[in-house]
């Protein structure tokens, strides 16, 4: 029997046994941590730049270039972080009005389309990294090469492809990994 809680009611919210976390889940968590780190870096860059300019009339050399390049990195790592969890913006007018079997089909189809699009994007960004390196594109003030920033952004895009492929695999072969997403929810 369940032990009573502090208010005397039986505790029925016992934690379900946790599934072992494999290397795939550690990889997913690592990629999400990297994306979150870039959010912090971009926020710190903007905050520091504004404070220095406003209070001390000082500008960080290449602040505009760094902000622009870091924002590009953030976008691609953000795509990686949101693609696996499915927390990006969705339109579910049709999805909510169909049965369970068709929902799974829609999820798998949409994820395969996303995988194709992001894979093509990754290929084009790979080309951009090496053409930027070959053209010796530099920042304005410090004359730093910009291709390493493009490379880090490309790694975020590669991570997105990897996570979308994992999501596709799990949607097809391990749909229970998504926490009962396919159970019908009552309308409130």
Residue pairs with C-beta under 8 A, 6 or more apart in sequence:
1 10
2 10
2 11
2 12
2 14
3 10
3 11
4 10
4 11
5 11
24 166
27 162
28 84
28 163
28 166
31 77
31 80
31 81
31 84
31 159
31 162
31 163
32 81
34 77
34 156
34 159
35 74
35 77
35 78
35 80
35 81
35 156
36 81
38 70
38 73
38 74
38 77
38 78
39 74
39 78
41 70
41 74
42 67
42 70
42 71
42 74
45 63
45 66
45 67
45 70
46 67
48 60
49 59
49 60
49 63
49 67
52 58
52 59
52 60
53 59
60 66
61 141
61 142
62 139
62 140
62 141
62 142
62 144
64 140
65 139
65 140
65 141
65 146
66 139
69 146
69 149
69 150
70 149
72 149
72 150
72 153
73 149
73 152
73 153
73 156
75 153
76 125
76 153
76 154
76 156
76 157
76 160
77 153
77 156
77 159
78 156
79 118
79 156
79 157
79 160
80 156
80 157
80 159
80 160
80 162
80 163
82 88
83 114
83 118
83 160
83 163
83 164
83 167
84 163
84 164
84 166
84 167
86 167
86 178
94 106
95 103
95 106
98 106
100 182
100 184
103 182
104 171
104 175
104 182
107 171
108 168
108 171
108 172
111 164
111 167
111 168
111 171
112 168
114 164
115 161
115 164
115 165
115 168
118 157
118 160
118 161
118 164
119 161
121 157
122 154
122 157
122 158
122 160
122 161
125 150
125 153
125 154
125 157
126 154
128 150
128 154
129 147
129 150
129 151
129 154
130 147
132 146
132 147
132 150
133 145
133 147
136 145
137 145
137 146
137 147
138 144
138 145
138 146
139 146
170 177
170 178
171 178
175 181
175 182
